[in-house]
Amino acid sequence: MTAWTKKDLLGIKDLSVEELELILTTADSFKEVSARDIKLVPALRGKTVINFFYEPSTRTKMSFEVAAKRLSAATYGLSKSGSSLQKGETLIDTILNLEAMGPDLIILRHSAPGAPHLISKYTQAGVVNAGDGAHEHPTQALLDAYTMREKKGKIKGLNVSLIGDVAHSRVVRSNIFLLNKMGANVTVCGPATYLPKDIAGLGVKVTTKVDEAIEDADVIMMLRIQLERQGRKSLPSLREYFDFFGMTEKKLERSKPDAIIMHPGPMNRGVEIDSSVAEGPRSVILEQVTNGVAVRMAILYLLLGGTRNEDTN
């Protein structure tokens, strides 16, 4: 199997199919660890991980923290409001000061596209992109792929539809890169104002009709409207959006009976998804969260060179 050689995980676009497979396969071992009564292995004992979240986060931030602690790494958290960035310090100077403290890994969520790529040049520590603006969110795409493979037994040949705010979603870009690399067929759907003009150039089918997007889909992933990233209002109303694009049980009747429902979170119930669908038998949304811990454990382990054979068996 391919050996891991990269210092950083900055984006899906940078990874080969073999590296993607290595992460997903490694995550299988750590999924088992998370099911134990004592959810702790010493694989990264002595390593230091800094969670630096410039933007708010619940799932990603806590998932990385839980993952690091289950691997026995020392973890420390930093946010924009609790850092010298509030006093005018630049991101690079903040990273240089963190570098002087000798961390082994920095996990960065930032509003500026390319921020993780920039800081990786100023630190010897590994850097993980935990979401950079509307650019990429590689670990979300990896946990999504892990969940698809777990539920469907494969990724190659799956029909996957991403429905919602395509234009402003970093999750969409990373998922498209990953799913294309691994042989899935991707459809994106949303209002015309939420579909970038050049999106078809990424190798996806594009439609503004939900029925068309879901009729042959094996996986239906609903996307949140990213109001915080929009410079102007792009919709008449959220109610109208829900009527046309929100996933309801009635719309779901037109899909394949074994199609699964996914959502990267956070959900806006009654906007992009109805509660009855989010909590229904076809939803794997909470399983995505569970799998996120295993996938992020695998990523931390691979980046920091843990001792898997001794510590996870």
N, C-alpha and C positions, 0 to 999 in steps of 0.2 A: 504494500500500500504506500501511497505517496507520503513522504515525511513532511512535516510542517517546518518551513524555513523563514517565514515572514516575521518581522518584529511587530508589525501593526496590523490591525483590521480596520481599514478605512472605507471600504466599499465593496459591494458585490462585483462590480465591474472589474475589479482587480484580481478576482479569484478564478482559478481554473475549475473545471468540473471535478477534477480529482480532489482539489482542496475542499470544495463544497461537500463532496461525499465523505471526506475524512472528518469534517466537523459533525455531520449528521450521524455517522457511525460511532464516533466518540461519544456523542450525546446519549446513545443507547445505554452505555455503561452508567452514566450519571443519572439517567432516569431511574435506574434501579436504586441508586443511593438515596434518592429523594423519597423512595417508598419505604425505607427502613424506619424502625423505631428510633434509632439514633442516626440522624441525618448528617454525619460528619466523617470526613476522611482527611488524612494529613498530607494530601498531595501537594499543597502549596504552603505548608508551614514555613514561616520565616519570610514569606513574600509580602510586600506592601502594595495595596491597591487603593488609589484615590478616585472616588466618584466626584467628578466636577460637572455639576448640572447648572448651566447658565439659564436654562428654561425650566418651567415647572414639569414635573413628571411623577407619576405614581408607579405604574407597572414596570417601566424600564429601570428606573432608579432602584426600586426595591428588589427587582429580580436580580440585578447585578450584585447588590449587597448581599442578598441571601446566597447567591451562587458562590461569591468569594468566601463568605463565612463557612459554608458547607465544605469548602476545600481547605479550611483552616488558615486562610490568608488574613493578615491584619488589614482592616478596611477603615478608611476615613472619608468623610463627606465634606464637600465644599459647594456653595451656591453663590450666585452673583451677589445676592443681598448680604451674604456673610463674608464677602471677600473685599480686597482692596480695589477691585474693579469699580466699586461704588465711589471710591475716592479719586478716580481718574487714572488708575494704573492700567497699562495696556495688557491685553491678553498674553502677549509674548513675555512681558516682564513677570506676570503672574506665574507663567509656566517655568521661567528661569528660576524663580524663587522656589517653586515646588521641586524642580530638578536638583537644586542644592540640598534638598532633604533626602534625596536618594530613593524615590519610589521605584517600584518595579513596573507598575502599570498605571496609566491614567485613562480613565473612561470619561469621554467628553460629550456632553449634549450642548449644542450651541445654536443660536439663531442664524448665524452667518454660514452660508454654504462654503465648504472648503476649510472651515476652522480646524477640524482634526488633522487635515493634511498639512496645514501650516504649522501647528504646534509639534507635529512629529519630527520636524526638522530642527527643533530646538531642545529636544530631550532624548536621552539615551533610553528612557523608559519606553515600554510598549505603549501604543495609543490605540484605543478602541473608539470608533465613531458610534456614539449612542443616539445619533440623529443630528444632522446639520442643515438647518433651515428647511427648504423644500427640496433638498438635493437627494440625500440617501439616508436610509435607516437599515443598515445591513443585518444587524442581529434580529430585527423584527422579521425580515424576509426569511432568514434561516429558521426561526421558530415556526413561521407559517409553513415553510416547506416540510419541516419535520412533522408537523401536524397532518399535512396532506398525505405524506407518505405513510404515517401511522394509520390513518383512517382509510386510505384507498389502496395501500400496498405498493404504490409507485408514484412517481411524478411524471415520467415520460408518457406522453400521450393524453394526459389529463386535459380537459377543457376547463379553464379557470377564467371566471368573469370578475372583474374589479369594477364596482359600481359606486359612483358618487363624485366627490370633488377630486378628480384626477389631476387637475392643474396645480394644486397646491400641496399635494401629498408626497412626502418623501418615501412613504411606505410603497406607493405605486411604483416608483422608479426602481427601487431595490428588488421588488417582487418581479417586475418585468425582466430585469437583467437576469435574475436567478432562474425564473421559470423558462425563459428562452434558452439559457445555457443547458438546462436539464431536460429539454425536449417537450415541454407542455405547450398547449395552444392557449394564447391569452387574448381575451376580449376586454376592452375598456368601455364603460358606458357612463353617461351623465348628461346634464344639460350642455348645450353647445358652449355656453360661457365657461364651463368647467372642463373643456376638452382642448388641450393645447393644439395649435394648428399642425405642429410637426409630430404629433404623438404616433401617427401611423408609421413614421420612420423608425420607430423602435421595434418594429416587427410584430405589431398587435393589430387585431381587428377592432374597428371603432364603430360605435353605434350610439344613437341617442334614445333608443327604444329598449326599455327594460325587458319586455317579452322576448325580444330577439337575443338579448344578452344571456338570459337564463334558460332558454328552452333546451339547449344541449349541454349545459354546464354540469360538470361534476363537482365543482367548487364555486360557491358564490361568496365573494368577499365584499362586505359593505364598508364604505369609507365615510369618515366624519367630514362634515363641512368645516373647513379650516378658516373660520371667520377671522382669527387673529393674524392670518397671513394675507388677507385680501385688502387691497388699497381702496376698493369701493364695493358697494353692495352689488352682487351679481345676480340676485334672484328677487322676484316680486315679493315673495313671502316664504317662510319656512313651511307653512301649512300647504301651500301649493307644491313645494318641493316634495313633501311627504306623499301627497296624492299621486304624483307622477313617478317619483324615484324611490320613495321609502319602501322597504321590504315588509310586506304584510303576508298573512297566511293565504289570503285570496290570490295574490300575485304568485306566491310559492306553489300554488296548485298547478301552475303552468310549467313548472320545472320537472326534471327527472325525480322520481320518488326517492332516490338514494343520494341526491345532491346534498352536500353539507354546507352549513352557513358559518362564515367566519367574520371576524371584525377585529382590527388591530387595537381598538380602544383609543381614547375613551369613547363610549357610546353616547349618542344623543338620542334617547328613546323618544319615539314619536316624531323624529326628524328623518333619520336615515334607516331606522329599523323599529318595528313594533315590538313591544315587550313580549308578546306571545311568540314571536319568532326568535327573539334573543334567548328566551328561556325554553324554547321548544325542543323536541326530540332530535331535530337535525342540527341544532346549534352545537358547535365545538369551541365556542368563544372562551370559556373558562379553561378548557383543555389547552388552548393556546398559551394561556398564562402559566399553567403548570409546566408545559413543555419549554417555555421560555427559560425557566431556571436550569433545566438540564442542558439546553443548548448553550446558555451562557457559561455554565460550568465547563463545558467542553472547550469553548473559546478561550477562557482564562487558562485552562490547563494546557492547551496547545501553545498559547503565546508565552506562557511562563515556564514551560518545560517541566511539568510535573512528572511524578513517577507512577504512572497508571497501573503497571502490573503489580506492584507491591501494595498500592494503597486503595484500589477500588474493587479488588476481588474479594 
